[in-house]
């Protein structure tokens, strides 16, 4: 497990995400997040006004898609969060985002 991962969006922008130690983001700040499996594949990408909410679909991701780690990226601006989220989902097509 890496303490940081860099994800490249469809636009070519690169976003750095930090590992949430013990799967707990430990912050109520807004941001983006991803669930990653043991192979390093992003299985879900999300955005939240409060990163405590990043655990909302963790049980499903763990049970159905082998999610192993939660990574977060602080991003207070709502517009920036939405743009980053879209950029990541378009580029990586996480399996859990396909049903959204």
C-alpha positions in Angstrom: 0.0 0.0 0.0 1.3 3.4 -1.0 0.8 6.5 1.2 -0.1 8.5 -2.0 -1.3 7.6 -5.4 -1.6 9.8 -8.5 -4.5 9.4 -10.8 -4.6 10.9 -14.3 -7.9 12.3 -15.5 -9.3 12.3 -19.0 -8.1 15.9 -19.4 -4.5 14.9 -18.7 -4.5 16.5 -15.2 -2.9 14.5 -12.5 -4.5 14.3 -9.0 -2.7 13.2 -5.9 -4.7 11.2 -3.3 -3.6 10.4 0.2 -4.2 7.1 2.0 -6.8 7.3 4.7 -5.1 5.5 7.6 -7.2 2.7 9.0 -9.8 3.5 6.3 -10.8 6.6 8.2 -10.5 10.0 6.5 -10.4 11.7 10.0 -11.7 15.0 8.6 -14.9 16.7 8.0 -13.5 18.8 5.2 -14.9 18.5 1.7 -13.1 16.5 -1.0 -12.9 13.7 -3.4 -12.1 10.0 -2.7 -11.5 6.7 -4.3 -11.8 3.1 -3.3 -8.9 1.0 -4.6 -8.5 -2.8 -4.7 -5.4 -4.8 -4.0 -4.2 -4.6 -7.6 -4.4 -0.8 -7.5 -7.5 -0.5 -9.6 -10.0 2.3 -8.7 -13.3 0.6 -8.1 -15.2 3.7 -7.1 -14.7 7.4 -7.2 -16.8 9.9 -5.2 -17.0 13.5 -4.0 -18.4 14.7 -0.6 -19.1 17.9 1.3 -17.8 16.0 4.3 -15.2 13.3 3.8 -16.6 11.3 6.8 -19.3 10.4 4.2 -16.7 8.7 2.0 -17.5 5.4 3.8 -21.1 5.4 2.5 -20.5 2.6 -0.1 -17.4 1.0 1.5 -19.2 -2.2 2.5 -20.5 -2.8 -1.0 -17.1 -2.0 -2.5 -15.3 -4.4 -0.2 -17.8 -7.3 -0.5 -18.5 -7.1 -4.3 -15.3 -5.5 -5.7 -12.5 -6.3 -3.3 -11.9 -2.7 -2.3 -8.9 -2.6 0.1 -8.0 1.0 0.6 -9.6 4.4 0.8 -7.7 7.4 -0.6 -8.8 11.0 -0.2 -8.0 14.4 -1.7 -9.1 17.6 0.1 -10.9 19.9 -2.2 -13.1 22.6 -0.6 -14.4 24.2 -3.9 -17.6 22.5 -5.0 -16.9 23.3 -8.7 -13.4 21.9 -8.5 -14.6 18.7 -6.8 -17.2 18.1 -9.4 -14.8 18.7 -12.3 -12.2 16.4 -10.8 -14.8 13.7 -10.1 -15.9 13.8 -13.7 -12.4 13.9 -15.0 -11.4 10.8 -13.0 -14.6 8.8 -13.7 -14.3 9.4 -17.5 -10.7 8.4 -17.5 -10.8 5.4 -15.2 -14.4 4.1 -15.6 -14.6 2.6 -12.0 -16.9 -0.4 -12.0 -19.1 1.0 -9.2 -19.6 4.3 -11.0 -21.0 2.7 -14.1 -24.3 2.0 -12.4 -24.6 5.6 -11.0 
